[in-house]
């Protein structure tokens, strides 16, 4: 299954996204994690594109999307939600399913709740949180900030690939070809010729200027849609006690929450192997039937 590549101006910044399965009536938004790109969703998109249109954006400041000229104000969930609303509007998408890895899951929660971006209220039919929760472990956030805020540079692509294999080992099993694609779609070349991860290091200002951005229990509590939480069994970001709290409030209290622990992964499952792909597709299929 192939994709097409597109650019749209959303909230004043150019966003890049890949578009899979165009022509299907129902759509899935697949949003990547903090320092990643939409190409992380290739396997999931190809799997879902047999029945759904799948849109995989690069967040502003990541991948092929424009970097922000105002990082203090724009690298935050509220601005990302505004861009998501404009993206859906420009694509003519009234109702969608949402799969979000890490930051992409937090963004999906905020968008689905409609508290910060009312234009999205009622437009998200189901939500997959891939190793994300409305409260995240602070030591893990500090770990992510440490490597994301000062991306290293390397003389060769092989060295960059080795770095990615080490940092993203918690993703679980990836084939050599998948690691190579991850490296090639996650790099940019510096003026001196070295290669470095393809994102704006200033995006970590989110943690400085918006320190409570990922504490979003109020948004989670407002959700009245089916939610699937995939927790990496070895995750240091989503704590078991947080998942337990999720079961007793918001969609958990309404009988709308499913939790699955994914073996062999930490933060976050790569959504690239049949077991993980089928978990997501079966959930979306059931939610799609429920929403019709």
C-alpha positions in Angstrom: 0.0 0.0 0.0 1.5 3.3 -1.1 0.9 6.9 0.2 1.0 10.4 -1.2 2.8 13.3 0.4 1.1 16.7 1.0 1.6 20.1 2.7 -1.1 22.4 4.1 -0.8 25.7 6.0 -2.5 25.2 9.4 -2.6 28.0 12.0 0.0 29.9 10.0 2.6 27.1 9.8 3.1 24.5 7.0 2.3 21.0 8.0 3.5 17.9 6.1 1.4 14.7 6.1 1.2 11.4 4.3 -2.1 10.2 3.0 -2.9 6.5 2.8 -6.0 4.7 1.5 -7.6 7.8 -0.1 -11.1 7.1 -1.2 -12.2 5.2 1.9 -15.2 6.8 3.6 -13.8 6.6 7.2 -10.6 8.2 8.3 -7.9 7.6 11.0 -5.5 10.3 12.2 -2.2 8.7 13.3 -0.1 11.1 15.2 3.5 10.4 16.2 5.5 11.0 19.5 7.4 13.9 20.8 10.7 13.8 18.8 9.5 11.6 16.0 7.8 11.9 12.6 4.6 10.7 10.9 6.7 8.1 9.0 6.7 6.1 12.3 3.1 5.2 11.4 3.9 3.6 8.0 3.2 0.0 9.1 0.0 0.9 10.9 -1.1 3.1 8.0 -0.5 0.4 5.5 -2.4 -2.1 7.6 -5.4 0.2 8.2 -5.5 1.6 4.7 -7.2 -1.6 3.5 -10.4 -0.2 5.0 -9.7 3.4 6.1 -8.1 6.6 4.9 -5.1 7.3 7.2 -3.5 10.7 7.7 -0.1 10.8 9.3 1.0 14.4 10.1 4.5 15.6 11.0 4.0 17.9 14.0 5.2 21.5 13.6 9.0 21.5 14.2 9.3 17.8 13.2 10.1 15.9 10.0 9.1 17.8 6.9 6.8 20.3 8.7 7.9 23.9 9.1 9.7 24.9 12.3 8.1 27.5 14.5 9.4 31.1 14.6 7.7 31.4 18.0 8.7 28.2 19.9 7.6 29.5 23.3 4.0 29.9 22.3 3.6 27.3 19.6 5.4 24.2 20.8 2.5 23.1 23.1 -0.6 20.9 23.0 -3.0 23.9 22.6 -1.2 25.1 19.4 -1.0 21.5 18.0 -4.7 21.1 18.7 -5.4 24.3 16.8 -3.4 23.0 13.8 -5.2 19.6 14.0 -8.6 21.3 13.8 -7.5 23.3 10.8 -6.0 20.2 9.2 -9.3 18.4 9.5 -11.3 21.4 8.3 -9.1 21.8 5.2 -9.4 18.1 4.4 -13.1 18.1 4.9 -13.0 15.5 7.7 -16.0 15.9 10.0 -15.4 12.8 12.1 -12.3 10.7 12.5 -10.7 8.0 14.7 -7.4 8.9 16.3 -4.3 6.8 17.1 -1.6 8.7 19.0 1.8 7.5 20.2 3.0 9.3 23.4 2.6 13.0 22.6 0.3 12.1 19.8 -1.9 10.4 22.4 -2.0 13.4 24.7 -2.9 15.6 21.7 -5.7 13.2 20.8 -7.0 13.4 24.3 -7.0 17.2 24.3 -8.6 17.3 20.8 -11.3 14.7 21.7 -12.2 16.5 24.9 -12.7 19.8 23.1 -11.8 21.9 26.1 -8.9 23.8 24.5 -10.1 23.5 20.9 -13.9 23.6 20.8 -13.9 23.2 17.1 -13.0 19.5 17.6 -15.6 18.6 20.1 -17.6 15.5 18.9 -15.4 15.0 15.9 -13.2 12.2 17.3 -15.0 8.9 17.4 -12.4 6.7 19.2 -8.9 7.2 20.7 -5.9 4.9 20.9 -3.3 5.9 23.5 -0.1 4.2 22.6 1.9 4.3 25.8 0.3 7.6 26.9 -1.9 8.5 29.9 -3.3 11.7 31.4 -0.4 11.8 33.9 3.2 10.8 33.0 6.1 9.7 35.2 8.4 12.7 35.9 11.7 10.8 35.8 10.8 9.5 32.3 9.9 13.0 31.2 13.3 14.1 32.4 15.0 11.3 30.5 13.2 12.3 27.3 14.0 16.0 27.7 17.7 15.1 28.2 18.1 13.3 24.9 15.5 15.3 22.9 16.7 18.8 23.8 20.3 18.3 22.7 20.2 16.0 19.7 23.7 14.7 18.8 25.3 15.0 15.3 27.2 12.2 13.5 29.5 12.0 10.6 27.7 9.0 9.0 24.2 7.6 8.6 25.4 4.4 10.1 26.4 6.1 13.3 23.1 7.9 13.4 21.3 4.6 12.9 23.3 3.1 15.8 22.2 6.0 18.0 18.5 5.5 17.1 18.8 1.8 17.8 20.1 2.6 21.3 17.7 5.4 22.2 14.6 3.7 20.7 15.3 0.2 21.9 12.2 0.3 24.0 10.1 0.5 20.8 10.5 -3.3 20.7 11.4 -5.5 17.7 12.1 -3.8 14.4 13.6 -5.4 11.3 16.8 -4.1 9.9 14.9 -2.6 7.0 12.5 -0.8 9.5 15.5 0.5 11.5 17.0 1.8 8.2 13.8 3.5 7.2 13.4 5.0 10.7 16.9 6.5 10.3 16.5 7.7 6.8 13.1 9.4 7.6 14.3 10.9 10.8 17.5 12.7 9.7 18.5 16.1 8.5 22.0 17.2 7.4 23.7 20.1 9.1 25.7 22.9 7.3 28.9 21.1 8.2 27.7 17.9 6.6 26.9 15.9 9.7 23.6 14.2 10.2 21.2 14.7 13.2 17.6 13.9 14.1 15.0 15.7 12.0 13.4 18.0 14.5 13.7 21.5 16.0 15.5 21.2 19.4 13.5 24.2 20.6 10.4 21.9 20.8 11.5 20.9 24.3 10.6 24.5 25.4 7.2 23.0 25.8 8.5 21.5 29.1 9.8 24.9 30.3 7.0 27.2 29.3 4.1 24.8 29.6 5.2 22.5 32.4 1.7 21.1 33.1 1.0 20.4 29.4 0.8 16.6 29.9 -1.2 16.6 33.1 -4.5 16.4 31.4 -6.9 14.5 33.8 -9.6 17.1 33.1 -9.5 16.3 29.4 -9.4 12.5 30.0 -12.4 12.8 32.4 -14.4 14.6 29.8 -14.0 11.8 27.2 -17.2 9.9 26.2 -15.7 7.8 23.4 -14.1 4.4 23.3 -10.4 4.5 24.4 -7.8 1.8 24.0 -4.7 2.3 26.1 -1.7 0.3 25.0 0.9 0.2 27.7 4.4 -1.0 27.0 5.0 -3.7 29.6 8.4 -2.1 30.5 7.3 1.5 30.1 8.8 4.0 32.5 6.5 6.8 31.3 3.0 5.3 31.9 2.9 3.9 35.5 0.7 1.0 36.5 -0.9 3.1 39.2 -1.9 5.7 36.6 -3.5 3.1 34.5 -5.4 1.8 37.5 -6.7 5.4 38.1 -7.7 5.6 34.5 -9.9 2.6 35.0 -12.0 4.3 37.7 -12.6 7.7 36.0 -13.5 9.3 32.7 -14.1 6.7 30.0 -12.9 4.0 32.4 -15.8 4.7 34.8 -18.2 4.8 31.8 -17.1 1.3 30.6 -15.4 2.8 27.5 -11.8 2.0 28.3 -9.8 -1.0 27.3 -6.2 -1.5 28.5 -3.7 -3.9 26.9 -0.2 -4.4 28.1 2.2 -5.0 25.2 5.0 -7.4 26.0 8.6 -6.8 24.9 8.2 -3.1 24.7 8.8 0.0 26.9 8.1 3.5 25.6 6.5 3.1 23.1 5.4 0.1 21.1 6.3 0.7 17.5 2.9 -0.5 16.1 4.8 -2.5 13.5 4.1 -6.2 14.1 0.9 -8.2 13.5 -0.2 -8.5 17.2 0.0 -4.7 17.8 -1.5 -3.9 14.4 -4.4 -6.2 15.0 -5.1 -4.8 18.4 -5.5 -1.3 16.9 -7.5 -2.3 13.9 -10.0 -4.5 15.8 -10.6 -1.7 18.3 -11.1 0.9 15.5 -13.4 -1.5 13.6 -15.6 -2.0 16.7 -15.7 1.7 17.4 -16.6 2.4 13.7 -19.5 0.0 13.9 -20.6 1.6 17.2 -20.5 5.1 15.7 -22.6 4.4 12.6 
